[in-house]
Amino acid sequence: MYAQIRTLTYAITAVVLLAGCSYQRKVALAPVGQPEGIFSVPRSNNYGAARVGVFAFSEPSYAEGKGKVASQFLCEELDQKGVFAEVIPMPDIRDMTMRNLINAARIKRYDLMITGELLYLFEGSLLEPSSVTEEIRVVKVRGGKPQTLWHAKATETAPPALSTDYIVAQGKGASAPSTAVLMKRNAEKFCNMIRDFPPQMVQEHIE
């Protein structure tokens, strides 16, 4: 009898103590896959030995400097995963027209160049999701007429973790992941596409 009363007393005390406790919730992100929009891919990927120049992405006026960040994330992913023999960042080209970029890549004797565009960026908060949309083109510039090999668009949107009250504890909300996190995830998608995209799935994905 006394043991049951003692156990019940401990349980009530624990509930009272836990009622004032809280913990930080985390935002769960899905595994990174392929870009959501794949518009073209080469028939075969024989470019593992290529020297590749990655130019800063163009950007909307409200996101000054973010295009360079997006291209740098892509450089890092391509380099870490060994997609090409050499990946060289080219962040400081002012004239972003395709003709000028191709000329700059040829002067540097690159085999391929990557150019991109940061289409949309929104930094989230405790109440609003973060979102980033990017588009890239991988262009063969060495030998003959320039040819687009890969062309794709990727979008990442991630909501905040909302606060939740439980019976004995409170889960504190967390801000939406930063746009830097989302740009890195988009870079992973582009990298996965170039490295891993199965040829037999290409037509289905494009359609």
C-alpha positions as CSV (number, residue, x, y, z in Angstrom):
1,M,0.0,0.0,0.0
2,Y,2.7,2.4,1.0
3,A,4.8,1.4,-2.0
4,Q,1.8,2.3,-4.3
5,I,1.3,5.7,-2.6
6,R,5.0,6.4,-2.9
7,T,5.0,5.5,-6.6
8,L,2.0,7.6,-7.3
9,T,3.6,10.6,-5.5
10,Y,6.7,10.3,-7.6
11,A,4.6,10.1,-10.8
12,I,2.6,13.3,-9.8
13,T,5.8,15.1,-8.9
14,A,7.4,14.1,-12.3
15,V,4.4,15.4,-14.2
16,V,4.4,18.7,-12.4
17,L,8.1,19.2,-13.1
18,L,7.8,18.2,-16.7
19,A,4.9,20.5,-17.3
20,G,7.2,23.4,-17.1
21,C,9.9,21.9,-19.3
22,S,10.4,22.6,-23.0
23,Y,12.6,21.4,-25.8
24,Q,13.6,22.7,-29.2
25,R,11.9,21.1,-32.2
26,K,13.8,20.4,-35.4
27,V,12.8,20.9,-39.0
28,A,12.9,17.5,-40.8
29,L,14.0,17.6,-44.4
30,A,13.5,14.9,-47.0
31,P,16.5,13.1,-48.6
32,V,17.9,15.0,-51.6
33,G,17.0,13.5,-55.0
34,Q,17.0,14.9,-58.5
35,P,15.9,18.4,-59.8
36,E,12.2,18.7,-60.2
37,G,12.5,19.9,-63.8
38,I,14.9,18.2,-66.1
39,F,14.7,19.7,-69.6
40,S,17.6,18.1,-71.4
41,V,20.4,15.6,-70.7
42,P,23.1,14.2,-73.0
43,R,22.6,10.7,-74.6
44,S,25.7,9.6,-72.7
45,N,28.0,11.1,-70.1
46,N,31.6,10.9,-71.2
47,Y,32.7,14.1,-69.4
48,G,34.3,12.8,-66.3
49,A,37.7,14.0,-67.4
50,A,36.5,17.5,-68.3
51,R,37.8,20.9,-67.1
52,V,34.7,22.9,-66.1
53,G,34.2,26.6,-65.4
54,V,31.3,27.4,-63.1
55,F,30.2,31.0,-63.5
56,A,28.3,33.0,-60.9
57,F,24.5,32.6,-61.3
58,S,22.5,35.7,-62.3
59,E,20.1,36.8,-59.5
60,P,17.0,39.0,-58.8
61,S,17.7,42.5,-57.7
62,Y,16.5,41.8,-54.2
63,A,19.1,39.0,-53.7
64,E,22.3,40.8,-54.5
65,G,25.3,38.5,-54.0
66,K,23.3,35.3,-53.6
67,G,24.0,34.2,-57.2
68,K,27.7,33.8,-56.3
69,V,26.7,31.8,-53.2
70,A,24.6,29.4,-55.2
71,S,27.3,28.8,-57.8
72,Q,29.9,28.2,-55.0
73,F,27.7,25.6,-53.4
74,L,27.5,23.8,-56.8
75,C,31.3,24.0,-57.2
76,E,31.8,22.4,-53.8
77,E,29.3,19.6,-54.5
78,L,30.8,18.8,-57.9
79,D,34.3,18.8,-56.5
80,Q,33.5,16.7,-53.4
81,K,31.7,14.1,-55.4
82,G,34.4,14.0,-58.2
83,V,31.9,14.5,-61.0
84,F,34.5,16.2,-63.2
85,A,38.3,16.1,-63.3
86,E,38.6,19.8,-62.5
87,V,36.0,22.4,-61.4
88,I,37.0,26.0,-61.5
89,P,34.9,28.8,-60.0
90,M,34.5,31.9,-62.2
91,P,32.6,34.4,-59.9
92,D,33.7,37.8,-61.2
93,I,32.4,38.0,-64.8
94,R,30.3,41.1,-65.2
95,D,28.9,40.6,-68.7
96,M,26.6,37.6,-68.1
97,T,25.4,37.2,-71.7
98,M,25.8,33.7,-73.0
99,R,28.1,34.8,-75.8
100,N,30.5,36.4,-73.4
101,L,30.5,33.5,-71.0
102,I,31.3,31.1,-73.8
103,N,34.1,33.3,-75.0
104,A,35.5,33.5,-71.5
105,A,35.3,29.7,-71.1
106,R,37.1,29.1,-74.4
107,I,39.9,31.6,-73.5
108,K,40.4,29.6,-70.3
109,R,40.4,26.4,-72.4
110,Y,37.6,24.8,-70.5
111,D,35.8,21.8,-72.0
112,L,32.5,22.7,-70.3
113,M,30.9,25.7,-68.6
114,I,28.1,25.9,-66.2
115,T,25.9,28.9,-66.0
116,G,22.8,29.4,-63.8
117,E,20.1,31.7,-62.6
118,L,18.8,32.2,-59.1
119,L,15.1,32.6,-60.0
120,Y,13.6,33.1,-56.6
121,L,14.7,33.4,-53.0
122,F,12.8,34.0,-49.8
123,E,14.2,33.8,-46.3
124,G,11.7,32.2,-44.0
125,S,11.1,32.7,-40.3
126,L,9.3,31.2,-37.3
127,L,6.0,31.6,-39.2
128,E,6.9,31.4,-43.0
129,P,8.7,28.9,-45.1
130,S,12.0,29.5,-46.9
131,S,12.1,28.9,-50.6
132,V,14.8,28.8,-53.3
133,T,14.4,28.1,-57.1
134,E,17.4,27.8,-59.4
135,E,18.1,26.8,-63.0
136,I,21.4,25.7,-64.5
137,R,22.8,24.9,-68.0
138,V,25.9,22.8,-68.6
139,V,27.3,23.8,-72.0
140,K,30.0,22.1,-74.1
141,V,32.2,24.9,-75.3
142,R,35.3,23.1,-76.6
143,G,35.3,21.9,-80.3
144,G,32.7,23.1,-82.6
145,K,29.4,24.8,-81.9
146,P,28.4,25.2,-78.3
147,Q,25.9,22.6,-77.1
148,T,23.7,22.5,-74.0
149,L,24.2,19.1,-72.4
150,W,22.2,19.4,-69.1
151,H,19.4,21.9,-68.5
152,A,17.4,21.7,-65.3
153,K,15.5,23.6,-62.6
154,A,15.3,22.8,-58.9
155,T,13.1,24.2,-56.1
156,E,13.5,23.8,-52.4
157,T,10.8,24.9,-49.9
158,A,11.0,24.2,-46.2
159,P,8.6,25.3,-43.5
160,P,9.4,26.2,-39.9
161,A,8.8,23.8,-37.0
162,L,5.8,25.1,-35.2
163,S,5.5,25.2,-31.4
164,T,3.5,22.3,-30.0
165,D,2.1,22.0,-26.4
166,Y,2.0,18.5,-25.0
167,I,0.5,17.4,-21.7
168,V,3.8,17.4,-19.9
169,A,6.1,19.5,-22.1
170,Q,6.3,22.1,-24.8
171,G,8.1,21.8,-28.1
172,K,9.5,25.2,-29.0
173,G,9.2,26.2,-32.6
174,A,12.2,26.6,-34.9
175,S,12.8,28.9,-37.8
176,A,12.6,27.6,-41.3
177,P,16.0,26.5,-42.7
178,S,18.0,29.3,-44.2
179,T,18.2,29.9,-47.9
180,A,21.8,28.8,-47.7
181,V,20.7,25.4,-46.6
182,L,18.2,25.2,-49.5
183,M,20.8,26.4,-52.1
184,K,23.1,23.6,-50.9
185,R,20.3,21.1,-51.3
186,N,19.6,22.4,-54.9
187,A,23.3,22.0,-55.6
188,E,23.2,18.4,-54.5
189,K,20.2,17.8,-56.8
190,F,22.1,19.2,-59.8
191,C,25.1,17.2,-58.9
192,N,23.1,14.0,-58.6
193,M,21.6,14.6,-62.0
194,I,24.9,15.0,-63.7
195,R,26.5,12.1,-61.9
196,D,23.8,9.5,-61.5
197,F,20.8,10.2,-63.7
198,P,20.0,6.8,-65.3
199,P,19.8,7.0,-69.1
200,Q,16.7,4.8,-69.3
201,M,14.8,7.2,-67.1
202,V,15.7,10.4,-69.0
203,Q,12.8,10.3,-71.5
204,E,10.2,9.5,-68.9
205,H,11.5,12.3,-66.6
206,I,11.5,14.9,-69.4
207,E,8.0,14.0,-70.6
